[in-house]
Amino acid sequence: MLPSWTQKSYADYAPPHYDLLIKSGEIHDPANGVHRRADIGVVDGKIAAIANDIPSSTADDVIDARGLHVTPGLIDLHTHCAFATSPYTLEADPIAARSGVTTWVDAGSVPAEQVAAFRRFVVQPAQARIYAFLYMYGAVKNPDIDIVQYVRGCIESTGEAVVNNRDILLGVKFQAGINMNGKHSLELLKIARETCDRYKLPLMVHIGFAPPETDEVMPLMHSGDVVTHCFNGNSMGILDSSGKIKSSVKDARARGVLFDLGHGWTSFSFDVARKALDAGFTPDTISTDLHPLNVTGPVFDLPTTMSKMMYLGMNFDDVLLRTTANAARIINRVPMSGTLQEGAPADIALLAIEEGKFPLMESKHWNGINAPHDGQVVTADRRISSRLTICRGKRLTA
């Protein structure tokens, strides 16, 4: 009888064949502490192999990544990308193709009545992955309406919409501040809190201009909730009058509330960020709050926002962790998302760190009444730029 090995076919010994092969890049997977030069082979939208030298002949599409940082696809936790269903939003794919962002979260553009349109006209046609925090209530066109009663009437429709669409909806978004919903802001926030408690959903809260005060908002945030715009220079911020982290903010973080940068048009201050970082208060996630008013500046894209945090002293892997694995844990929809390991989704960014002199602008300044004016501009010696975006194992095109 022949030995068992002689009974195997050629296919058992033939080298695997890859749909896509990324050669000779510097792999950064901060979630797993991996930083090494290696090749990545992709099959059926997943990472099939990571090895030192995978032959180019084994792949249909070979990408030369020499001199580039190969990272998990970037995840932008706060954007407005409900294109074609909501005003003041952007189409994700053209920006994703040039920025390395493979996963987008719309944070507050979509109310319950637009979920079906959001799925059909935004999520399904997109090459990038798109999710949303559902907006607590839609546009109220009647100025005589009792806004508190109106929003209370949205509890069931909002909660049930998220529960019935958990594959694309992550939770509820509420914009706290006098400039967003007037004198009733705190009362409306409590209704959003009630909604999330009843349906066991995470809550994302935008902090902007007081009232309410930060110390009134923080006690309403629970473990796993997200406070966005954490480095804003506005009256509802995380710093007290002496520039120290407020006790209510420290308490919120201690009980598991997450803090997101959410750059935005008027929500990022270099001075606030510097003081917070000096105090050891690093954001859990770094996002853009990208929308039509800031996509041509001062935000531009996620790599530009990441570059600002590097300018402030964070290293590349720490910034990368907050735009990949940390954000992926909040979304929690695709296993191993935000990492580079065998079996993980082939959502990959090829990034470069350029050296030179690069102007970086913080958000515009606005006191809630006067027209906004340009904020501080700094000159950075380095910036992050994207060379290629791969999502689900395919090159993302504009």
C-alpha positions as CSV (number, residue, x, y, z in Angstrom):
1,M,0.0,0.0,0.0
2,L,1.3,3.4,-0.9
3,P,2.1,6.0,1.9
4,S,-0.7,8.4,2.5
5,W,1.2,11.4,1.2
6,T,1.4,9.8,-2.3
7,Q,-2.4,9.8,-2.5
8,K,-2.7,13.6,-2.2
9,S,-3.3,15.6,-5.4
10,Y,-1.1,18.4,-6.8
11,A,-3.6,21.0,-5.5
12,D,-2.7,20.0,-1.9
13,Y,1.0,21.1,-2.5
14,A,0.4,23.9,-5.0
15,P,0.9,27.4,-3.6
16,P,-2.3,29.3,-2.7
17,H,-3.6,31.8,-5.2
18,Y,-4.6,35.3,-4.1
19,D,-7.0,37.8,-5.5
20,L,-4.8,40.6,-4.3
21,L,-1.2,40.8,-3.0
22,I,0.3,43.7,-1.1
23,K,4.1,43.4,-1.3
24,S,6.9,44.8,0.9
25,G,4.9,47.3,3.0
26,E,5.4,48.2,6.7
27,I,2.5,46.6,8.4
28,H,1.1,48.5,11.4
29,D,-1.6,46.6,13.5
30,P,-1.6,48.5,16.7
31,A,-4.4,46.5,18.2
32,N,-2.1,43.4,18.2
33,G,1.2,45.2,18.7
34,V,2.4,44.3,15.2
35,H,4.9,46.4,13.3
36,R,6.8,44.5,10.7
37,R,7.7,44.4,7.0
38,A,5.7,41.7,5.3
39,D,3.3,40.8,2.4
40,I,-0.4,40.4,2.7
41,G,-2.4,38.0,0.5
42,V,-6.2,38.5,0.1
43,V,-8.8,36.0,-0.9
44,D,-12.6,36.6,-1.1
45,G,-12.4,39.9,0.7
46,K,-10.4,38.6,3.7
47,I,-6.8,38.5,4.7
48,A,-5.7,34.9,3.8
49,A,-1.9,35.2,4.6
50,I,0.7,37.5,6.1
51,A,4.2,36.3,5.3
52,N,7.7,37.6,4.6
53,D,7.9,36.8,0.9
54,I,4.8,35.7,-1.0
55,P,5.6,35.2,-4.7
56,S,4.0,37.8,-7.0
57,S,3.1,35.0,-9.4
58,T,0.5,33.7,-6.9
59,A,-1.8,36.8,-7.3
60,D,-4.1,38.3,-9.8
61,D,-3.4,41.9,-8.6
62,V,-0.1,42.9,-7.1
63,I,0.5,46.2,-5.2
64,D,4.0,47.4,-4.5
65,A,3.8,49.0,-1.0
66,R,7.5,49.6,-0.6
67,G,8.0,52.7,1.6
68,L,4.4,52.8,2.7
69,H,2.6,52.0,5.9
70,V,0.1,49.2,5.4
71,T,-2.6,49.7,8.1
72,P,-6.1,48.5,8.8
73,G,-8.6,50.6,6.8
74,L,-9.3,53.8,8.7
75,I,-12.7,54.2,10.5
76,D,-14.3,57.6,10.8
77,L,-16.7,57.4,13.7
78,H,-18.3,60.8,13.2
79,T,-19.2,61.9,9.7
80,H,-22.3,63.1,7.8
81,C,-22.4,60.8,4.7
82,A,-26.1,60.1,4.2
83,F,-25.7,61.3,0.6
84,A,-28.9,61.3,-1.5
85,T,-31.2,61.0,1.6
86,S,-30.3,64.0,3.7
87,P,-29.1,67.6,3.1
88,Y,-25.7,68.8,4.3
89,T,-24.1,65.4,3.8
90,L,-21.4,64.0,1.6
91,E,-21.0,61.0,-0.6
92,A,-18.5,58.7,1.1
93,D,-16.8,56.8,-1.7
94,P,-15.0,59.6,-3.5
95,I,-13.5,60.8,-0.2
96,A,-12.8,57.3,0.9
97,A,-10.9,56.5,-2.2
98,R,-8.4,59.3,-1.5
99,S,-8.3,59.1,2.3
100,G,-7.8,55.5,3.4
101,V,-11.2,55.4,5.2
102,T,-13.0,52.1,4.6
103,T,-15.7,52.5,7.3
104,W,-17.9,55.6,7.8
105,V,-20.4,56.3,10.5
106,D,-23.0,59.0,9.9
107,A,-23.6,60.6,13.2
108,G,-26.9,62.4,13.2
109,S,-28.1,63.0,9.7
110,V,-30.7,60.2,9.5
111,P,-34.0,60.2,11.5
112,A,-36.2,57.1,11.9
113,E,-38.4,57.9,8.9
114,Q,-35.4,57.9,6.5
115,V,-33.8,54.6,7.5
116,A,-35.2,52.7,4.5
117,A,-33.9,55.3,2.1
118,F,-30.6,55.4,3.9
119,R,-30.2,51.7,3.5
120,R,-31.2,51.6,-0.2
121,F,-29.6,54.7,-1.6
122,V,-26.5,55.1,0.7
123,V,-25.5,51.9,2.3
124,Q,-26.2,49.3,-0.4
125,P,-24.6,51.1,-3.4
126,A,-21.5,52.2,-1.4
127,Q,-18.1,50.5,-1.8
128,A,-17.1,51.6,1.7
129,R,-18.9,50.3,4.8
130,I,-21.4,52.7,6.1
131,Y,-23.3,52.7,9.5
132,A,-25.2,55.4,11.4
133,F,-26.2,56.7,14.8
134,L,-29.8,57.5,14.2
135,Y,-30.8,61.1,14.8
136,M,-33.2,61.4,17.8
137,Y,-35.7,63.5,15.8
138,G,-36.0,64.9,12.3
139,A,-36.7,68.4,11.1
140,V,-39.5,70.2,12.9
141,K,-40.9,72.6,10.4
142,N,-43.8,74.0,12.5
143,P,-42.4,76.7,14.8
144,D,-45.5,76.5,17.0
145,I,-45.0,72.9,17.9
146,D,-44.3,71.8,21.4
147,I,-40.8,70.4,20.8
148,V,-40.6,68.5,24.0
149,Q,-43.8,66.6,23.3
150,Y,-42.8,66.1,19.7
151,V,-39.5,64.5,20.7
152,R,-41.1,62.4,23.4
153,G,-43.3,61.1,20.6
154,C,-40.2,59.9,18.7
155,I,-39.1,57.5,21.4
156,E,-40.7,54.4,20.0
157,S,-40.1,55.1,16.3
158,T,-36.4,55.9,17.0
159,G,-35.8,52.9,19.3
160,E,-37.6,50.4,17.2
161,A,-35.8,51.6,14.0
162,V,-32.4,50.9,15.6
163,V,-33.5,47.6,17.0
164,N,-34.9,46.5,13.6
165,N,-31.9,47.6,11.6
166,R,-29.0,46.7,13.9
167,D,-26.9,45.6,10.9
168,I,-26.5,49.3,9.9
169,L,-27.7,51.3,12.9
170,L,-25.5,51.6,16.0
171,G,-27.5,53.7,18.4
172,V,-28.9,57.2,18.9
173,K,-27.2,60.6,18.3
174,F,-28.3,63.8,20.1
175,Q,-26.9,67.3,19.7
176,A,-26.8,69.0,23.1
177,G,-26.5,72.8,23.2
178,I,-28.4,76.0,23.2
179,N,-27.4,76.5,19.5
180,M,-28.8,73.1,18.5
181,N,-32.2,72.9,20.3
182,G,-32.6,76.0,22.4
183,K,-33.7,76.2,26.0
184,H,-35.1,72.7,26.0
185,S,-31.8,71.0,25.2
186,L,-31.3,69.3,28.6
187,E,-34.9,68.1,28.7
188,L,-34.6,66.7,25.2
189,L,-31.3,65.0,26.1
190,K,-33.1,63.3,29.0
191,I,-35.6,61.9,26.5
192,A,-32.7,60.6,24.3
193,R,-31.3,59.0,27.5
194,E,-34.7,57.4,28.2
195,T,-34.9,56.1,24.7
196,C,-31.5,54.4,24.9
197,D,-32.2,52.9,28.3
198,R,-35.5,51.5,27.2
199,Y,-34.1,49.9,24.0
200,K,-30.6,49.2,25.5
201,L,-28.8,51.3,22.9
202,P,-25.6,53.3,23.0
203,L,-25.9,57.1,23.0
204,M,-23.6,59.5,21.2
205,V,-23.9,63.1,22.4
206,H,-22.5,66.2,20.7
207,I,-21.4,68.9,23.1
208,G,-21.3,72.4,21.9
209,F,-22.5,75.7,23.4
210,A,-24.0,75.9,26.9
211,P,-26.6,75.7,28.3
212,P,-26.8,72.9,29.3
213,E,-23.5,72.8,31.2
214,T,-21.0,70.0,30.8
215,D,-21.6,69.0,34.4
216,E,-25.3,68.5,33.6
217,V,-24.6,66.4,30.5
218,M,-21.9,64.0,31.9
219,P,-24.0,62.3,34.6
220,L,-26.5,61.3,31.8
221,M,-23.8,59.4,30.0
222,H,-23.4,55.6,30.6
223,S,-20.6,53.1,30.0
224,G,-20.2,52.6,26.2
225,D,-21.8,55.9,25.3
226,V,-19.8,58.4,23.3
227,V,-19.2,62.1,23.9
228,T,-18.1,63.7,20.6
229,H,-16.4,67.1,20.0
230,C,-14.3,66.5,23.2
231,F,-11.6,69.0,22.2
232,N,-13.9,71.8,21.3
233,G,-13.1,75.3,22.5
234,N,-16.7,76.2,23.1
235,S,-18.7,76.9,26.3
236,M,-19.7,73.2,26.8
237,G,-16.2,71.8,26.9
238,I,-14.2,69.3,29.0
239,L,-11.9,72.0,30.7
240,D,-12.7,74.2,33.6
241,S,-11.9,77.9,33.8
242,S,-8.3,77.0,35.0
243,G,-7.7,74.7,32.0
244,K,-8.0,71.5,34.0
245,I,-10.2,68.5,33.1
246,K,-13.6,68.9,34.8
247,S,-14.3,66.4,37.5
248,S,-17.6,65.3,35.8
249,V,-15.6,64.5,32.7
250,K,-13.1,62.4,34.7
251,D,-15.9,60.6,36.4
252,A,-17.6,59.9,33.1
253,R,-14.4,58.4,31.7
254,A,-13.8,56.3,34.8
255,R,-17.2,54.6,34.4
256,G,-16.6,53.8,30.8
257,V,-17.9,56.8,28.8
258,L,-15.9,57.1,25.6
259,F,-14.6,60.5,24.2
260,D,-14.4,61.1,20.5
261,L,-12.5,64.0,18.9
262,G,-15.2,64.9,16.2
263,H,-13.2,67.8,14.7
264,G,-16.0,69.5,12.8
265,W,-16.4,73.1,11.6
266,T,-16.3,74.7,15.1
267,S,-15.4,71.9,17.4
268,F,-11.6,71.4,17.6
269,S,-9.1,73.7,19.4
270,F,-5.4,73.2,19.4
271,D,-5.2,74.8,22.9
272,V,-7.8,72.6,24.4
273,A,-6.3,69.5,22.8
274,R,-2.8,70.4,24.0
275,K,-4.0,71.0,27.6
276,A,-6.0,67.7,27.6
277,L,-3.1,65.7,26.2
278,D,-0.7,67.2,28.8
279,A,-3.2,66.1,31.5
280,G,-3.1,62.5,30.1
281,F,-6.6,62.8,28.6
282,T,-6.3,61.2,25.2
283,P,-9.4,60.8,23.0
284,D,-10.7,57.2,22.7
285,T,-11.4,57.8,19.0
286,I,-10.4,60.4,16.4
287,S,-13.0,61.4,13.9
288,T,-13.7,64.3,11.5
289,D,-17.4,65.3,11.7
290,L,-16.9,65.7,7.9
291,H,-19.7,67.5,6.1
292,P,-20.0,70.0,3.1
293,L,-19.1,73.0,5.2
294,N,-15.7,71.7,6.3
295,V,-14.6,69.2,3.6
296,T,-12.7,72.0,1.8
297,G,-11.2,73.1,5.1
298,P,-10.3,73.1,7.9
299,V,-11.1,69.4,8.1
300,F,-10.5,68.0,4.6
301,D,-10.3,64.3,5.7
302,L,-9.3,61.9,8.4
303,P,-5.6,61.7,7.6
304,T,-5.4,65.5,8.0
305,T,-7.1,65.2,11.4
306,M,-4.7,62.4,12.4
307,S,-1.8,64.7,11.3
308,K,-3.0,67.3,13.8
309,M,-2.9,64.9,16.6
310,M,0.7,63.8,15.6
311,Y,1.6,67.5,15.6
312,L,0.4,67.7,19.2
313,G,2.7,64.8,20.2
314,M,0.8,61.6,19.7
315,N,2.8,58.9,17.8
316,F,1.6,57.3,14.6
317,D,0.5,54.0,16.1
318,D,-1.4,55.7,18.9
319,V,-3.3,57.8,16.4
320,L,-3.8,54.8,14.2
321,L,-5.3,52.8,17.1
322,R,-7.9,55.4,17.6
323,T,-8.9,55.4,14.0
324,T,-9.0,51.6,13.6
325,A,-9.5,49.1,16.4
326,N,-10.9,51.5,19.0
327,A,-13.6,52.7,16.6
328,A,-14.2,49.2,15.4
329,R,-15.0,48.1,18.9
330,I,-17.7,50.8,19.2
331,I,-19.3,49.7,15.8
332,N,-18.9,46.0,16.7
333,R,-20.5,44.6,13.5
334,V,-17.6,42.9,11.6
335,P,-15.4,40.4,13.4
336,M,-11.7,41.4,13.6
337,S,-12.5,44.8,11.9
338,G,-9.8,47.4,12.6
339,T,-7.0,44.8,12.6
340,L,-4.6,43.1,10.2
341,Q,-4.5,39.4,10.8
342,E,-5.4,36.3,9.0
343,G,-9.2,36.0,8.7
344,A,-9.8,39.7,9.2
345,P,-11.7,41.6,6.6
346,A,-9.4,43.0,3.9
347,D,-10.1,46.6,4.7
348,I,-6.7,48.1,4.3
349,A,-5.1,51.5,3.9
350,L,-1.8,52.3,2.3
351,L,-0.5,55.5,4.0
352,A,2.6,57.6,3.7
353,I,4.1,59.9,6.3
354,E,5.4,62.9,4.4
355,E,8.0,65.4,5.6
356,G,8.0,69.1,4.9
357,K,6.1,72.2,6.0
358,F,2.4,71.7,6.2
359,P,-0.2,74.3,7.5
360,L,-2.9,72.8,9.7
361,M,-5.9,74.8,10.8
362,E,-8.0,74.2,13.9
363,S,-11.8,74.7,13.7
364,K,-13.3,78.0,13.0
365,H,-14.2,80.1,16.1
366,W,-17.8,80.9,16.8
367,N,-19.5,82.2,19.9
368,G,-22.9,81.0,18.7
369,I,-24.0,84.5,17.7
370,N,-21.4,86.1,15.5
371,A,-20.2,84.7,12.1
372,P,-17.4,82.2,12.5
373,H,-13.9,83.2,11.8
374,D,-10.7,81.3,11.1
375,G,-8.9,79.6,13.9
376,Q,-5.3,79.1,14.7
377,V,-3.0,77.8,12.0
378,V,0.2,75.8,12.9
379,T,2.9,74.4,10.7
380,A,3.6,70.7,11.0
381,D,6.8,68.9,9.9
382,R,4.9,65.8,9.0
383,R,1.6,64.8,7.7
384,I,-0.2,61.6,6.9
385,S,-1.5,61.0,3.4
386,S,-3.2,58.1,1.7
387,R,-2.0,56.3,-1.3
388,L,-4.6,53.6,-1.7
389,T,-7.8,52.4,-0.1
390,I,-8.8,48.8,-0.2
391,C,-12.3,47.7,1.1
392,R,-13.6,44.2,1.1
393,G,-10.5,43.1,-0.7
394,K,-10.9,45.5,-3.7
395,R,-9.4,48.8,-4.6
396,L,-11.8,51.5,-3.8
397,T,-12.5,53.9,-6.7
398,A,-14.0,57.4,-6.7
